[in-house]
Amino acid sequence: MILSFAAGQTAGLASPGLRGRYSVDEGLARLLVGSGLYAQRQGNGGYVLVSVAPGDALELGATSITGNALGARTEGAGSYTSGSSNSATRLNLSIRETPQSISVVTRQRMDDEQLTSIETLLDRTPGISVQNIGTSRYGISSRGYSIDTIQLDGVLTALDLVSQNIPQTQADLVIYDRVEVLRGAAGLLTGAGDPSGTINLVRKKPTQAFQGYVGFSLGSRDRYRSEVDVSGPLGAATGLRGRFVGAHEQGGTQSTTTSSARVCSMVCWRPTWRRRPC
């Protein structure tokens, strides 16, 4: 190889040398580390030593960086938090960027702790107090006020003030992807808001690829539980997708026995020219 340089460029400089096998470019780069010089390749195949002045930019090779960032959906992510939430501001902000106190109970945590009822989940959420006031009836409070604002997929739903029943909270947690609990007023979403908080129940959505599972469990007091979850495309050409989620649980104490079945099914359609997860 031909290497051209002025004698003054290398005056007083030393190199540790090389050990091993290197290409010409790699070898020159290692020899010149820390010298303030780099070897510039010429059109005739030779090299010229060029001084690197302060502030000069070096052209580096292409760098490829890949990674998986958390999104709003928590199913299958294996995470105990979500990448974004819009319960507080309707903007897809991270938990850190959200200017209010918010807790997200993900699908992974529900599965790990075997949470099947909303009252059990809320009882394990920081800053939330749950009082049982009867069969399938309970009071939820935060910051000293009762929580009467319940959302389903971000849409405000109704609360029966007479029976204290919330239809959406009677459903089994198997149908939900995550539960977002906002402590404090959600004034941007509901006008003046409520000083207590807001609970947003986010359901699972139909998936682009086929998936499903069947699960069984049993416990003390003759407790039996079964789950089924099937999701996938309903037509390759139409962009139609559907999902069926169901759960049946039976159990009781020495004197009473209860049985419940919860089913949720949904269909999501996207035009074929804009296919993406619902």
Contacts in CASP RR format, 6 or more apart in sequence:
PFRMAT RR
TARGET T0000
AUTHOR 0000-0000-0000
METHOD contacts of the structure
MODEL  1
MILSFAAGQTAGLASPGLRGRYSVDEGLARLLVGSGLYAQRQGNGGYVLV
SVAPGDALELGATSITGNALGARTEGAGSYTSGSSNSATRLNLSIRETPQ
SISVVTRQRMDDEQLTSIETLLDRTPGISVQNIGTSRYGISSRGYSIDTI
QLDGVLTALDLVSQNIPQTQADLVIYDRVEVLRGAAGLLTGAGDPSGTIN
LVRKKPTQAFQGYVGFSLGSRDRYRSEVDVSGPLGAATGLRGRFVGAHEQ
GGTQSTTTSSARVCSMVCWRPTWRRRPC
1 24 0 8 1.000
1 45 0 8 1.000
1 46 0 8 1.000
1 47 0 8 1.000
2 44 0 8 1.000
2 45 0 8 1.000
2 46 0 8 1.000
2 47 0 8 1.000
3 28 0 8 1.000
3 39 0 8 1.000
3 46 0 8 1.000
3 47 0 8 1.000
3 48 0 8 1.000
3 49 0 8 1.000
4 46 0 8 1.000
4 47 0 8 1.000
4 48 0 8 1.000
4 49 0 8 1.000
5 37 0 8 1.000
5 48 0 8 1.000
5 49 0 8 1.000
6 49 0 8 1.000
9 37 0 8 1.000
9 49 0 8 1.000
9 51 0 8 1.000
10 35 0 8 1.000
10 37 0 8 1.000
10 49 0 8 1.000
13 35 0 8 1.000
13 37 0 8 1.000
15 31 0 8 1.000
15 32 0 8 1.000
15 35 0 8 1.000
17 30 0 8 1.000
17 31 0 8 1.000
18 27 0 8 1.000
18 30 0 8 1.000
18 31 0 8 1.000
22 30 0 8 1.000
24 47 0 8 1.000
25 39 0 8 1.000
25 41 0 8 1.000
28 38 0 8 1.000
28 39 0 8 1.000
28 47 0 8 1.000
29 38 0 8 1.000
29 39 0 8 1.000
32 38 0 8 1.000
32 39 0 8 1.000
32 49 0 8 1.000
36 51 0 8 1.000
36 52 0 8 1.000
37 49 0 8 1.000
37 50 0 8 1.000
37 51 0 8 1.000
37 52 0 8 1.000
38 49 0 8 1.000
38 50 0 8 1.000
38 52 0 8 1.000
38 58 0 8 1.000
39 47 0 8 1.000
39 48 0 8 1.000
39 49 0 8 1.000
39 50 0 8 1.000
40 47 0 8 1.000
40 48 0 8 1.000
40 49 0 8 1.000
40 50 0 8 1.000
41 47 0 8 1.000
42 48 0 8 1.000
52 58 0 8 1.000
69 83 0 8 1.000
70 77 0 8 1.000
70 79 0 8 1.000
70 81 0 8 1.000
70 82 0 8 1.000
70 83 0 8 1.000
70 84 0 8 1.000
71 77 0 8 1.000
71 82 0 8 1.000
71 83 0 8 1.000
71 84 0 8 1.000
72 82 0 8 1.000
72 83 0 8 1.000
72 84 0 8 1.000
72 85 0 8 1.000
72 86 0 8 1.000
72 92 0 8 1.000
73 82 0 8 1.000
73 177 0 8 1.000
73 205 0 8 1.000
73 277 0 8 1.000
74 82 0 8 1.000
74 104 0 8 1.000
74 106 0 8 1.000
74 107 0 8 1.000
74 108 0 8 1.000
74 177 0 8 1.000
74 178 0 8 1.000
75 107 0 8 1.000
75 177 0 8 1.000
75 204 0 8 1.000
76 107 0 8 1.000
76 108 0 8 1.000
77 106 0 8 1.000
77 107 0 8 1.000
77 108 0 8 1.000
78 106 0 8 1.000
78 107 0 8 1.000
78 108 0 8 1.000
79 106 0 8 1.000
79 108 0 8 1.000
80 106 0 8 1.000
80 108 0 8 1.000
80 109 0 8 1.000
81 95 0 8 1.000
81 104 0 8 1.000
81 106 0 8 1.000
82 95 0 8 1.000
82 104 0 8 1.000
82 106 0 8 1.000
82 178 0 8 1.000
82 180 0 8 1.000
83 94 0 8 1.000
83 95 0 8 1.000
84 92 0 8 1.000
84 93 0 8 1.000
84 94 0 8 1.000
85 92 0 8 1.000
85 93 0 8 1.000
85 94 0 8 1.000
85 95 0 8 1.000
85 98 0 8 1.000
85 102 0 8 1.000
85 104 0 8 1.000
85 180 0 8 1.000
86 92 0 8 1.000
86 93 0 8 1.000
86 154 0 8 1.000
87 102 0 8 1.000
87 151 0 8 1.000
87 154 0 8 1.000
87 180 0 8 1.000
87 182 0 8 1.000
87 186 0 8 1.000
87 189 0 8 1.000
87 198 0 8 1.000
87 200 0 8 1.000
88 98 0 8 1.000
88 99 0 8 1.000
88 100 0 8 1.000
88 102 0 8 1.000
88 182 0 8 1.000
88 186 0 8 1.000
88 188 0 8 1.000
88 189 0 8 1.000
89 98 0 8 1.000
89 99 0 8 1.000
89 188 0 8 1.000
89 189 0 8 1.000
90 188 0 8 1.000
90 189 0 8 1.000
95 102 0 8 1.000
95 104 0 8 1.000
100 182 0 8 1.000
100 183 0 8 1.000
100 184 0 8 1.000
100 186 0 8 1.000
101 182 0 8 1.000
101 183 0 8 1.000
101 184 0 8 1.000
102 180 0 8 1.000
102 181 0 8 1.000
102 182 0 8 1.000
102 183 0 8 1.000
103 125 0 8 1.000
103 126 0 8 1.000
103 180 0 8 1.000
103 181 0 8 1.000
103 183 0 8 1.000
104 178 0 8 1.000
104 179 0 8 1.000
104 180 0 8 1.000
104 181 0 8 1.000
105 115 0 8 1.000
105 121 0 8 1.000
105 124 0 8 1.000
105 125 0 8 1.000
105 178 0 8 1.000
105 179 0 8 1.000
105 180 0 8 1.000
105 181 0 8 1.000
106 178 0 8 1.000
107 176 0 8 1.000
107 177 0 8 1.000
107 178 0 8 1.000
107 204 0 8 1.000
109 115 0 8 1.000
110 121 0 8 1.000
110 173 0 8 1.000
110 176 0 8 1.000
113 124 0 8 1.000
114 217 0 8 1.000
115 121 0 8 1.000
115 124 0 8 1.000
115 173 0 8 1.000
116 172 0 8 1.000
116 173 0 8 1.000
116 174 0 8 1.000
116 225 0 8 1.000
116 247 0 8 1.000
116 249 0 8 1.000
117 172 0 8 1.000
117 173 0 8 1.000
118 169 0 8 1.000
118 173 0 8 1.000
118 179 0 8 1.000
118 201 0 8 1.000
119 130 0 8 1.000
119 132 0 8 1.000
119 138 0 8 1.000
119 169 0 8 1.000
121 173 0 8 1.000
121 179 0 8 1.000
122 128 0 8 1.000
122 130 0 8 1.000
122 140 0 8 1.000
122 181 0 8 1.000
122 199 0 8 1.000
123 130 0 8 1.000
125 181 0 8 1.000
127 142 0 8 1.000
127 143 0 8 1.000
127 183 0 8 1.000
128 140 0 8 1.000
128 141 0 8 1.000
128 142 0 8 1.000
128 147 0 8 1.000
128 181 0 8 1.000
128 183 0 8 1.000
129 140 0 8 1.000
129 141 0 8 1.000
129 142 0 8 1.000
129 144 0 8 1.000
130 138 0 8 1.000
130 139 0 8 1.000
130 140 0 8 1.000
131 138 0 8 1.000
131 139 0 8 1.000
131 141 0 8 1.000
132 138 0 8 1.000
132 139 0 8 1.000
133 139 0 8 1.000
133 164 0 8 1.000
136 165 0 8 1.000
136 170 0 8 1.000
137 163 0 8 1.000
137 164 0 8 1.000
137 165 0 8 1.000
138 164 0 8 1.000
139 146 0 8 1.000
139 164 0 8 1.000
140 146 0 8 1.000
140 147 0 8 1.000
140 199 0 8 1.000
141 147 0 8 1.000
141 196 0 8 1.000
142 183 0 8 1.000
142 184 0 8 1.000
142 196 0 8 1.000
142 197 0 8 1.000
143 183 0 8 1.000
143 184 0 8 1.000
143 195 0 8 1.000
143 196 0 8 1.000
143 197 0 8 1.000
144 196 0 8 1.000
145 194 0 8 1.000
145 195 0 8 1.000
145 196 0 8 1.000
145 197 0 8 1.000
146 196 0 8 1.000
147 194 0 8 1.000
147 196 0 8 1.000
147 197 0 8 1.000
147 198 0 8 1.000
147 199 0 8 1.000
148 159 0 8 1.000
148 161 0 8 1.000
148 194 0 8 1.000
148 196 0 8 1.000
149 156 0 8 1.000
149 186 0 8 1.000
149 190 0 8 1.000
149 193 0 8 1.000
149 194 0 8 1.000
149 196 0 8 1.000
149 197 0 8 1.000
149 198 0 8 1.000
149 199 0 8 1.000
150 156 0 8 1.000
150 157 0 8 1.000
150 159 0 8 1.000
150 166 0 8 1.000
150 168 0 8 1.000
150 169 0 8 1.000
150 198 0 8 1.000
150 199 0 8 1.000
150 201 0 8 1.000
151 157 0 8 1.000
151 198 0 8 1.000
151 199 0 8 1.000
151 200 0 8 1.000
151 201 0 8 1.000
152 168 0 8 1.000
152 200 0 8 1.000
152 201 0 8 1.000
152 203 0 8 1.000
153 200 0 8 1.000
153 201 0 8 1.000
153 202 0 8 1.000
153 203 0 8 1.000
154 200 0 8 1.000
154 202 0 8 1.000
156 189 0 8 1.000
156 190 0 8 1.000
157 166 0 8 1.000
157 167 0 8 1.000
157 168 0 8 1.000
158 166 0 8 1.000
159 166 0 8 1.000
160 166 0 8 1.000
168 201 0 8 1.000
169 199 0 8 1.000
169 201 0 8 1.000
170 262 0 8 1.000
171 262 0 8 1.000
171 264 0 8 1.000
172 246 0 8 1.000
172 247 0 8 1.000
172 249 0 8 1.000
172 260 0 8 1.000
172 262 0 8 1.000
173 179 0 8 1.000
174 227 0 8 1.000
174 229 0 8 1.000
174 245 0 8 1.000
174 246 0 8 1.000
174 247 0 8 1.000
174 262 0 8 1.000
175 203 0 8 1.000
175 204 0 8 1.000
175 245 0 8 1.000
175 246 0 8 1.000
175 247 0 8 1.000
175 262 0 8 1.000
175 264 0 8 1.000
176 201 0 8 1.000
176 202 0 8 1.000
176 203 0 8 1.000
176 204 0 8 1.000
177 202 0 8 1.000
177 203 0 8 1.000
177 204 0 8 1.000
177 205 0 8 1.000
178 202 0 8 1.000
179 199 0 8 1.000
179 200 0 8 1.000
179 201 0 8 1.000
179 202 0 8 1.000
180 199 0 8 1.000
180 200 0 8 1.000
180 202 0 8 1.000
181 197 0 8 1.000
181 198 0 8 1.000
181 199 0 8 1.000
181 200 0 8 1.000
182 197 0 8 1.000
182 198 0 8 1.000
182 199 0 8 1.000
182 200 0 8 1.000
183 196 0 8 1.000
183 197 0 8 1.000
184 194 0 8 1.000
184 195 0 8 1.000
184 196 0 8 1.000
184 197 0 8 1.000
184 198 0 8 1.000
185 192 0 8 1.000
185 193 0 8 1.000
185 194 0 8 1.000
185 195 0 8 1.000
185 197 0 8 1.000
186 193 0 8 1.000
186 194 0 8 1.000
186 197 0 8 1.000
186 198 0 8 1.000
187 193 0 8 1.000
189 198 0 8 1.000
190 198 0 8 1.000
203 264 0 8 1.000
203 266 0 8 1.000
204 229 0 8 1.000
204 231 0 8 1.000
204 243 0 8 1.000
204 245 0 8 1.000
204 264 0 8 1.000
205 243 0 8 1.000
205 266 0 8 1.000
205 268 0 8 1.000
205 277 0 8 1.000
205 278 0 8 1.000
206 231 0 8 1.000
206 232 0 8 1.000
206 241 0 8 1.000
206 242 0 8 1.000
206 243 0 8 1.000
206 266 0 8 1.000
206 267 0 8 1.000
206 268 0 8 1.000
206 278 0 8 1.000
207 231 0 8 1.000
207 232 0 8 1.000
207 241 0 8 1.000
207 243 0 8 1.000
207 277 0 8 1.000
208 232 0 8 1.000
208 233 0 8 1.000
208 241 0 8 1.000
208 275 0 8 1.000
208 276 0 8 1.000
208 277 0 8 1.000
209 232 0 8 1.000
209 233 0 8 1.000
210 231 0 8 1.000
210 232 0 8 1.000
210 233 0 8 1.000
211 230 0 8 1.000
211 231 0 8 1.000
211 232 0 8 1.000
212 229 0 8 1.000
212 230 0 8 1.000
212 231 0 8 1.000
213 227 0 8 1.000
213 228 0 8 1.000
213 229 0 8 1.000
214 226 0 8 1.000
214 227 0 8 1.000
214 228 0 8 1.000
214 229 0 8 1.000
215 226 0 8 1.000
215 227 0 8 1.000
215 228 0 8 1.000
216 224 0 8 1.000
216 225 0 8 1.000
216 226 0 8 1.000
216 227 0 8 1.000
217 224 0 8 1.000
217 225 0 8 1.000
217 226 0 8 1.000
218 224 0 8 1.000
218 225 0 8 1.000
221 251 0 8 1.000
221 252 0 8 1.000
221 253 0 8 1.000
221 254 0 8 1.000
222 250 0 8 1.000
222 251 0 8 1.000
222 252 0 8 1.000
222 257 0 8 1.000
223 249 0 8 1.000
223 250 0 8 1.000
223 251 0 8 1.000
223 252 0 8 1.000
224 249 0 8 1.000
224 250 0 8 1.000
224 251 0 8 1.000
225 247 0 8 1.000
225 248 0 8 1.000
225 249 0 8 1.000
225 250 0 8 1.000
226 247 0 8 1.000
226 248 0 8 1.000
226 249 0 8 1.000
227 245 0 8 1.000
227 246 0 8 1.000
227 247 0 8 1.000
228 244 0 8 1.000
228 245 0 8 1.000
228 246 0 8 1.000
228 247 0 8 1.000
229 243 0 8 1.000
229 244 0 8 1.000
229 245 0 8 1.000
229 246 0 8 1.000
230 243 0 8 1.000
230 244 0 8 1.000
230 245 0 8 1.000
231 241 0 8 1.000
231 242 0 8 1.000
231 243 0 8 1.000
231 244 0 8 1.000
232 241 0 8 1.000
232 242 0 8 1.000
232 243 0 8 1.000
233 239 0 8 1.000
233 240 0 8 1.000
233 241 0 8 1.000
233 242 0 8 1.000
234 240 0 8 1.000
234 241 0 8 1.000
234 242 0 8 1.000
234 267 0 8 1.000
237 272 0 8 1.000
238 269 0 8 1.000
238 272 0 8 1.000
239 269 0 8 1.000
239 270 0 8 1.000
239 271 0 8 1.000
239 272 0 8 1.000
239 275 0 8 1.000
240 267 0 8 1.000
240 268 0 8 1.000
240 269 0 8 1.000
241 267 0 8 1.000
241 268 0 8 1.000
241 269 0 8 1.000
241 270 0 8 1.000
241 278 0 8 1.000
242 265 0 8 1.000
242 266 0 8 1.000
242 267 0 8 1.000
242 268 0 8 1.000
243 265 0 8 1.000
243 266 0 8 1.000
243 267 0 8 1.000
243 268 0 8 1.000
244 263 0 8 1.000
244 264 0 8 1.000
244 265 0 8 1.000
245 263 0 8 1.000
245 264 0 8 1.000
245 265 0 8 1.000
246 261 0 8 1.000
246 262 0 8 1.000
246 263 0 8 1.000
246 264 0 8 1.000
247 261 0 8 1.000
247 262 0 8 1.000
247 263 0 8 1.000
248 259 0 8 1.000
248 260 0 8 1.000
248 261 0 8 1.000
248 262 0 8 1.000
249 259 0 8 1.000
249 260 0 8 1.000
249 261 0 8 1.000
250 257 0 8 1.000
250 258 0 8 1.000
250 259 0 8 1.000
250 260 0 8 1.000
251 257 0 8 1.000
251 258 0 8 1.000
251 259 0 8 1.000
252 258 0 8 1.000
268 278 0 8 1.000
270 276 0 8 1.000
270 278 0 8 1.000
END
